[in-house]
Amino acid sequence: MKLAFVTIFDANDPDGWSGLDFHMRQALESTGVQIEVIDNLRHGRSIPRRLRKLWARQIENRSSLHFWDVDTAKGYANHVEKRLRGLAVDAVISASPIPIAYLRTTLPKILWTDANFSALSSAYDEFCAGRLSKSALRHGKDLERQAESTCRLIIYASEWAKQVSLRNGANSSSRIEVVPLAANMAVEHSVKDVERLDASRDQHVIKLLFVGVDWFRKGGAKAVAIAQDIREKGYNVELTVVGCTPPEQGQLPDFVKVLGFISKATIEGRMLLSKLFSESHFLLVPTTAEMFGMVFAEASAFGVPSFSHRVGGVPAIVIDGANGFLFGVEQPISDWSESIIALFADKARMRSLAISCFEEYIRRLNWNVASQEAIALIEQTITSS
């Protein structure tokens, strides 16, 4: 079987889009499938798109969306069509609906993604009706409907995303399945290694790790507040911030260590991230909106329990008591801090939880498992077309 793997961005960039395209392509290739990469797409100029952006800003005082614009999507689709010519492939697959929604082809189109536009607009502030112009909302929904009506197979990363799609009228002729995405880090250690990692972690300081590019949406301020509450309860605590630079960095407590963005494209970056996961007791990312969140899978790979909110696609990764703990958005900070303190004090429970986290990674949160499940669905789709 040969697939055309389509992405707007650079398919060889481990930092692009949290590394999703890079790792998904590699995972599909690891199953023995031949991949023809169609990446670094161009969409061309569009005067109507520019006029819509100008109208949104100056008349409606609202935002517009560049990527979720029908003209943008059609431009990308035209580029894909040209590069498909002469390629002998069995199907086209993408991790985003944008470049393939308007793609004209007789080949089966397959979408494997974390969520659609309806999910984004229901969860993310920048996609909500109160922020976007009327045309931006209309184009986003039109693009979503086009993708759902023309893709032969749609694979969502969570049951939540699938249900959002169905509630918003996903075309019944499309086959919709669920296959979780996976940790975007190379992991070669065993359960014995995880046991050793757990035993080697600091016994006197509670080490928390926050990973997120968006400080506000990922709940950075709340993570600091939780760590502060732990400190006020008489425990030594350290919170390491990766992925962003908080706007209030100068006012943060001295127990907060800000490392900023760490690139997975470099050996040094990958080694540092592995070191941080290896040394941390808990991943603390109280995100308020999340389509999936590969970082929770990455934490599981290192035997690190995740603490987060019960929102969006997070419950598809974090199972209470197995590889982390989920809280309601309105639950008091003390519930988080007391849970962390109690776990840290129970060394036997921590050891058991570390193993359980790694088992969840091995069972369902790695790219080998994910790609095998996806390929089986793709093969069925191609055979039946």
N, C-alpha and C positions, 0 to 999 in steps of 0.2 A: 504494500500500500504506500502511496506517495501523497503527501499533503502539501498544499501551499499555505504557509504560515504568514499571516498578514498582520502587520503592526504599523501604526503611524510613526513610531519612534525607532530607535536603533535596537534591533533584536539582540545585539551583542553587548549591550550596556547593562551591567549588573545593578546599576543605580537607578536606571530608568523605571518609573512607575513601580517603585519598591522592588524592582528586579523581577516583576511578574513575567514579562515577555521573555526575558533571558532564561529563566528557570523553566518556564512552561515549554519553550522550544527544546531545551536540552532534555527535559523529561520525556517528551514525545519521541525524540530521536533515540533515547535509551531503550525504547520498546522495540526497536528495529524498524520503525517507520522511517521512510525517506522524507526529508523536509526540504522544500524549496522556499527560501525566505524572500518575502516581499516586504521590505521595511523602508524607513526614511521617506515616507510618502509626502507628496506635495499636493496642494489643493487648488492652486491658482488664485487669481484675483476675482473678487465679486463685488460689483458696485452695490447691488441690493443689500448684501451683508453689511457693507460699510454704512449704508443709509439707515439700516435697522439699528446698528450700534449707536449712530449719532442721535437718532430719534429716542432711543432708550435713555441715553444720558441727558440730553437737553430738554426733552419734552416730558417724558415720564419720570425722570429722575430715578431710574432703575438700572439694573445691570443687564448686560447681554452675555451670551455664551458663545465663544468662538468655535469650540469643537462641536458642541451639540447644536449646530446650525445646519439646516438641510443643504445649503449651498456648499458649505465646507465638506459635508459628508459626500455629496455628489462629486465634488472635486477629487477627493481621495479615491472614490470608487472608480472614476475615470482613469486615474493613475494605475490602480490595481488592474483594471481591465487590460491596459496596454502591456503591463508586465506579465500578465497571465498568458498572453499570446505566445504560442510555441511551447508552453510548458505542458508536459504530459502528467497531470495529477488527477487523483481520484476525488478530491474534495478541497474546499477552502475552509480554513479555521482561523479564528481571531479571538483574542481576549477582550476585544471591544466591539460593540455594534457599529461604531461610527464609520470605519472604513469599508464595511461590507454590507451595510443596510441597503444601499442603492446600487450595489454591484450587480450588473447584468451578466449572468452566466447560467449555463445549463448544469454546472457542477453543483453538488450539494454544498450549501453554506452551513457552517457549524460555528456556533458562538459558545465560548466557555468563559464565563465572566462572573464577577461578584454580585452585580445587581444591574437593574435597568434604570431609566430616567425617573420613573415613578418612585422607586425606592430612594434615589438620590434627593428628589424634591420633597419627600416626606421626612427626611432625616437631616440633611445638611442645610444649614442656614443660607449658604450662598446659592443654593438651588431652589429655595422655597418661593412660593408665590408672592410673598411680601417683598422680596428682593429683586426678582426678575421682571423684565418687561413682558408685556403680553405676547409679543412675537417670539421672545426667547422660550417662554413656556410652551407655546404652540409648536415651535420647531422641535423642541426636545421630545414632546409627546409624538409628533409625526415621525420623527426618526426612530423612536422606540417601536411604534406600531409597524413601521416599514421593516425593521429588523425581525420582529416577531412573526410577521406574516410571510417573510421570504426565506428565513433560515429553516432548514430541514430539521436541525437538531439544536436545541438550546440547553446548555448545561449551566446551571447556577451553582454557586459555591455553598449555598445554604438553603435550607427549607424555607426560611424566612423570605429570602429573595424570590424564590419560586412562588410563594403564596402572594406576595405583593404583585407579582406579574399576573397571576391568575385573577386576582381581585380587580385589576385594572384592565381586564379584557384581553389578555393574551390570546392570539389566534389559536383556535383549537386544533388547526391542522399541523401546528408545530409540535414536535415531540419535546417535552420539557422534562429534564432529569436533574438530579442533584449529585454533584461530586465536589467535595471540599478541595480548596486549594491547599498549598503546603508551605513548609518552612523554606524561605529563600536563603538558606545557608547550607553549605556542604557539611554534613555530619558523618563522621566515621567512627565515633566511639560506641562502646557497648554498654549494656546495663551495669556491668562491673565498673566501667569507667565513671558512670553516673553515681554509683555508690561511693566511689573514691572522691568525686567532686563534692558530694554532700558532706562527707567526713572532713574534708579539708577547709570548708567554709568557716569564716570567723565565728567564734562562739561568744563573743562579747559585744559585737556591734551588729545591729540589724541592717543589712545592706539591701536597699531598695533600688530598682532600676526602672527608670522612665524612658521609653523610646517612642519618639513621635516627631514628625516634621511640623505639625500644626499644634503649637503650644496650647491654644485656646480650646480647640475641638477635642483634643486628646486628654484634656483635663489636667494640664500641668499645675495650675494653681491649687487644685484640689489635692493633687499628689503631695505638694509641699505642705498643705494643711494637715494631711494625714500623718506625714512624717513629723510635723511639729507636735501633733497630739501625742504621738508615741514618745517624743522627747519629754514632753511635759508630764508624762506618766512615769518618768524616771529611767528611761532606757536610752542607751546610746544608739543612735541611728545615723545612717548615711544614705542620702538620695543622690544617685548619679543620673544626670539628664543628658540624653543622647538624641541627636536628630535636629535640634533647634537651639536657638539662643533666646531665652525668655526676655520679654521687653523690660521686666523689672529685675534684671539680673543683678544690678548693683544693690538692690534691697533684699536679696534672698538671704536666708540664714546661713551661717557658716558650715552647716552640715550638708548643704546642697552643693554638689560639684557639677558644673556645667562643662560638658565636653564638645557640644555642638554636633554638627553633621560629621559622620564617619562613613567614608566611602567603602563599599564592598568591592569596588573595582581594583583596589590595591591589596597586596598581600598584607601590608601593615594594618590596613583598615579591617580586614577580615580577622586577623589575629587579635586585634584589640577588642572587637565585638565578641569574639569567642571567649576572651579573658573576662570581659565584663559579665557575660552570662554565667561563666563558670564560677565566678566569685559571689554573685548575687544570691540572696535568699529568696527574693520575691520580685516578680515583674509587676509594677504598679502603674497601670494606664487607665485611669477612670474616664474613658472617652464617653462623650455624650452622643456621638453618632458614628457608626462604623458599619461599612458594608460587609467586611470580613475581618481583616486584621491578621496578616501573616506573622506579625511579631509574637503573637500568643503561641503559634505553632513553633516558632523558633525557641521560645522560652521552654516549651515542653521538651524540645530536643536536648536541652541541657539539664533537665530535671528541675526546672524552676517553675513553681506554681504562679499563675497569673491572677491578679486582682483587678476586676474591672466592673463596669456597669452591665446590666442585663438589657442590652440594646442591640437592634439590628441583627447582624450576622454573628455577633460575638458568641452567643450560646451554641453556635455550630462548631466552635473550636473549644471553648472553655466549658467543661462539664463540672458542675459543682462537686467538689470533694475528690474528683479524679485528677484533674490537672489545673485546678484553680478554684476561685470562688467569685460569684457574681452578686452584685448588690443592686437594689433599686436606686434610681436616680435621686430620690428624696431621702434615702436612708442617711442617718447622721454619721458624721465622720468617726465618731467613737466606735461605731460598729466595725468599721474597717480596722482601726488601730487595735482594738481589743482582739480581733480575730488574728491579726498579724502577731501580736505579742504572745497570745496563747499558743500559736503554732511554733513560734521560735523557741518557746520554753520547753516544748515537747519534742525532744530529739528523735525519739522512736517514730513519732508521727511524721516528722520532717523527712526522715529517711524513707519511710513508706510512701510518702507523697512524691518524693523525688523519683522513685522507681515508677510510680503510677503515671507521673507526667511523661516519662520516657516511653512507657508502654503505649500511651495514647499517641505519641508521635510515631512509634513503630507501626501501630495498628491502622492509623487513618490519617496522619498529618504529615506524611512525607511524599515526595514527588513520585517515587516508584509506585506506591499504591495508587495515588491519584491518576497517574498517566495510564496505568493498566486498566483502571475502571473506565476512563474516558475513551481509550482506544477501543475497548469492547463495544461501547455504545456507538462509536463512530463507524466501526466495521458493520454493525447491524444496520445502521442508517444507509451506508453505501450499498450494501447488499440488497436492501429493500427498495432502493430508488430505481 
